[in-house]
Amino acid sequence: MDESDFISLLRNKNESGFKELVDTYSNKVFNTVLGFVQNREDAEDISQEVFIDVYRSVENFKGDSKFSTWIYRIAVNKSLDHLKAKKRSKRFAFVQSLFSGEDTNLSTDVPHFEHPGVILENKEHAKVLFYAISKIPENQRTAFTLHKVEGLNYTEISDIMEVSISSVESLMFRAKQNLKEILKNYYENNF
């Protein structure tokens, strides 16, 4: 089934078309979201939200980009919204602890993280890498994750992020520089 078939079936609220859409894109969406949120349960919930949004808002798809690019854009935005909400929640808990005098456990340790694309021997390195990725600016993290984790090319990333290809190249360069510095500091302080 090609993208125009998906769009047509979804606009007609066809349930089998929705099931086919989920079957076709679920792994890509889940892995993209997981690359951002680094938590399997959150990634499953957000992935479901992505497909619900696609189903509900297919009428808004203008065809300016590929349908799959539009789905990636929704997945990235939902992931970033989740991370922002999580960060606000942590800040609120911290401020609340200042006034209540209670010690809240706001650990900056490397999170427990499992990604299906990471082989067993590399899991510890992957945890550290994903920790470092979580520390770089959002736009760099988005470009880096889409390119290095999801394997998308710069043209696809520029469509998803709605920026020029040269902007993607610049974001990738800065992301690599920042990651080098973060990882250098991490390994100097931990080994």
C-alpha positions in Angstrom: 0.0 0.0 0.0 1.5 3.4 -0.9 1.2 6.6 1.0 -1.7 8.0 -1.1 -3.7 4.8 -0.3 -3.1 5.4 3.5 -4.2 9.0 3.2 -7.4 8.1 1.3 -8.4 5.3 3.7 -7.7 7.4 6.8 -9.6 10.3 5.4 -12.6 7.9 5.0 -12.0 6.7 8.6 -11.4 3.2 7.4 -10.4 1.0 10.3 -8.5 -1.5 8.2 -6.5 1.3 6.7 -5.6 2.5 10.2 -4.5 -1.0 11.2 -2.3 -1.2 8.0 -0.8 2.2 8.8 0.1 1.1 12.3 1.5 -2.2 11.1 3.6 -0.4 8.5 5.0 2.4 10.6 4.8 1.2 14.2 8.5 0.1 14.5 9.8 3.3 12.9 7.7 5.5 15.1 8.4 3.5 18.3 12.2 3.5 17.6 12.2 7.2 16.9 10.3 8.0 20.0 12.4 5.6 22.1 15.6 7.4 20.8 14.3 10.6 22.4 12.5 9.5 25.6 14.8 6.6 26.5 12.0 4.8 28.3 10.2 1.8 26.8 6.8 2.4 28.5 6.8 6.1 27.7 7.8 5.3 24.1 4.9 2.9 23.8 2.4 5.5 25.1 3.7 8.3 22.9 3.7 6.0 19.8 0.0 5.3 20.4 -0.6 9.0 20.7 1.2 9.6 17.4 -1.1 7.2 15.6 -4.2 8.6 17.2 -3.0 12.1 16.1 -2.3 10.9 12.6 -5.8 9.3 12.4 -7.5 12.4 13.8 -5.6 15.0 11.9 -5.1 13.4 8.5 -7.3 16.1 7.0 -4.6 18.6 7.9 -2.0 16.8 5.9 -1.4 19.1 2.9 1.0 16.9 0.9 3.9 19.4 1.1 6.1 16.5 2.2 5.9 12.7 2.2 3.3 11.2 4.4 6.0 9.3 6.3 7.9 12.6 6.9 4.7 14.0 8.4 4.4 11.0 10.7 8.0 11.4 11.8 7.4 15.1 12.5 4.5 14.2 14.7 6.6 11.5 16.5 9.5 14.0 17.1 7.2 16.7 18.3 5.3 14.4 20.7 8.6 13.1 22.0 10.0 16.6 22.6 6.7 17.7 24.3 7.0 14.7 26.6 10.6 15.6 27.5 9.6 19.3 28.1 6.8 18.2 30.4 9.1 15.8 32.3 11.7 18.6 32.7 9.0 21.0 34.1 7.9 18.3 36.5 11.4 17.8 37.8 11.9 21.6 38.2 8.6 21.8 40.1 9.6 18.9 42.4 13.0 20.6 43.0 11.4 23.9 43.9 8.8 22.2 46.1 11.7 20.4 47.9 13.3 23.7 48.6 10.3 25.0 50.4 9.3 21.8 52.1 12.8 20.9 53.3 12.4 17.4 52.0 15.2 15.8 49.9 13.9 14.6 46.6 16.0 12.2 44.6 16.8 14.2 41.4 19.5 12.0 40.1 21.6 12.9 37.1 22.9 9.4 36.8 22.9 7.6 33.5 19.3 6.3 33.0 18.5 2.7 32.6 17.9 2.4 28.8 17.2 -0.4 26.4 16.9 0.2 22.6 16.1 -2.7 20.3 18.9 -1.6 17.9 21.7 -1.9 20.5 23.4 -5.3 20.8 24.1 -6.7 24.3 27.8 -6.0 24.4 27.3 -2.3 23.7 24.4 -1.6 26.1 26.7 0.2 28.7 28.2 2.4 26.0 24.7 3.1 24.6 23.5 4.2 28.0 26.3 6.7 28.3 25.8 7.9 24.7 22.1 8.4 25.1 22.8 10.2 28.4 25.1 12.5 26.5 22.6 13.0 23.7 20.0 14.0 26.3 22.3 16.9 27.3 22.8 18.6 24.0 20.3 21.3 22.7 17.0 20.1 21.4 17.5 20.9 17.8 20.9 19.2 17.7 19.5 16.2 19.6 16.7 15.9 17.0 19.0 16.0 14.0 21.5 13.6 15.6 18.9 11.1 16.7 17.2 11.1 13.3 20.5 10.7 11.5 22.5 8.4 13.7 19.8 6.4 15.5 17.1 6.3 12.8 19.4 6.3 9.8 17.6 9.1 7.9 19.5 11.2 5.4 20.0 15.0 5.7 17.2 15.7 3.1 14.7 13.7 5.1 15.8 15.3 8.3 15.5 18.8 6.8 11.9 17.9 5.7 11.0 16.6 9.2 12.6 19.6 11.0 11.5 22.1 8.4 15.0 23.6 8.0 17.5 23.7 5.2 20.0 20.9 4.5 22.8 23.3 5.4 21.1 23.8 8.8 21.0 20.1 9.3 24.7 19.9 8.5 25.5 22.6 11.0 23.3 21.0 13.7 25.1 17.7 13.1 28.5 19.3 13.3 27.6 21.2 16.6 26.0 18.0 18.0 29.2 16.0 17.4 31.3 18.7 19.0 29.1 18.9 22.0 28.9 15.1 22.4 32.7 14.9 22.2 33.0 17.4 25.1 30.3 15.7 27.2 31.7 12.2 26.7 35.2 13.4 27.3 34.1 15.0 30.6 32.0 11.9 31.5 34.9 9.5 31.0 37.4 11.7 32.7 35.2 11.9 35.8 34.1 8.3 35.9 37.2 6.3 35.0 
